[in-house]
Amino acid sequence: MEFKLLHESEQAEAGNPRKVEAEIAGIAFAAQARLLAAAKLNTELKLHGFLAAKSKRSKKLVLHVTNIEFVEGLGKETEHASAAQR
């Protein structure tokens, strides 16, 4: 399943806070794809995986999701992403 996610967090850079926002392409297979398909849009998630080129011809990065955690009950300091589109 291909999807896009929106990452929002605050990170420290050179001792100063910096707001980070990014839209990232992602892909998930098997159990992770079923979990994403069942999730409502804009659900906060903690995703684990790896970045790889989309294809041999395209160097655009895609997040390959290997594990998904739903953020319910986790603190605000947790980096999170929201499923933006499927």
N, C-alpha and C positions, 0 to 999 in steps of 0.2 A: 504494500500500500504506500503510495506516494502522498506526501502532505507538506504543508508549510507550517512553520511555527514561529511565534513571536517571542523573542527573549527580551526580558526587561530585568535589570538589576542595577545596583549601585556598587561600584568597585573603587578601590583606592589606587590612585596613580600619582607617583611622585609626592606622596603624602597628602593628596587632596582627593575628596570624593568626586567621582565621575559617574553620571548616569549613562548606562549602556542600554541601547535598544537596537535589535537586529532581527531581520526576518531571515530565516534559514530554511532551505529545502531539506526534507527528510524522507527516509524510507524505512519501512518496518515489514517484517515477514512473520508468518506463523502466529504464535500466541500474542506477540506484541502488536501485530496488525489487527488481530481481533479485539484487543483491549482498546486500541485507538479508534476502531470503527464504532465501538460501543460508547465511547466518551462523548459528552456534549461539547459543542464548540466553546472555546474559551475556558476549558477546564484547565486548572493549574496542574502541571506535571513536572516531575523531576526525571529527566531522560538521561540514560547512560548509553554510550556507544562510541563510535569512532567516525572520523571524517575521512572521506575518500573522494577522489575525482568522480564526477558523474559518469564518465566513460573514457575510453582511451583517447578519443578525439576532443573531449571537453574537459577542461581543467576546473570547471565550476565545482565547488565543494558541496557534498551532500552528507548529512548526518545519518549514519546507519544505526538505528536504534536497536540495542541488545537487551535493555531492561527499562521498565517504566514503573515509576512510583507516583501514585496520586498524592498531591500535596496536602490534602485535608489533615489538619492537626499539626503540621510542621510549622516551625517558626518562620517569621518573615525574612530572616537572614538567609534562608535557603534560596539558592539560585533556582529559578523556575522558568518554565516556558509554557505557553498556551497554544493548544492546537488551533491554528488560525483557519486553515482550509483543508479540505480533503479532496 
